[in-house]
């Protein structure tokens, strides 16, 4: 199992709408509204890295009103 955390910056006032859309995506385990440089924190878990890359690149980053993302891949250690 591969885990990644995605920090999302979005347009002002669209946090709740984006959170609702992200909750519907495959492999999303947690979604949190946060304060600071980013607006949303997403935890993803999948069987492989390629699947996570596809979700982040083609689903999360393509959502309307998402301005930027920062992905943190978890390593075993």
C-alpha positions, 0 to 999 in steps of 0.5 A: 500500500502506498500513501500520499498526502496532498496539500491543496491551495484553492480559490477563496470561498470554494473550499467546501465545494472542492472538499465535497468533490474530493471525497467522491474520488477513489482511494481518498481516505481523509480530507481536512480543511486546514488553515495556513499556506494551504486550504485542504489536506488529503490523504490517499492510499492506493496499491501503487504509485502510478495510480496515485499519480493519476488521481493527483494529476488528472482528478485533483489538479484538474478540479475547478478552482484548485490553484496549486498542490503539493504532494508528500509521498510516504516512505517506509522507514 
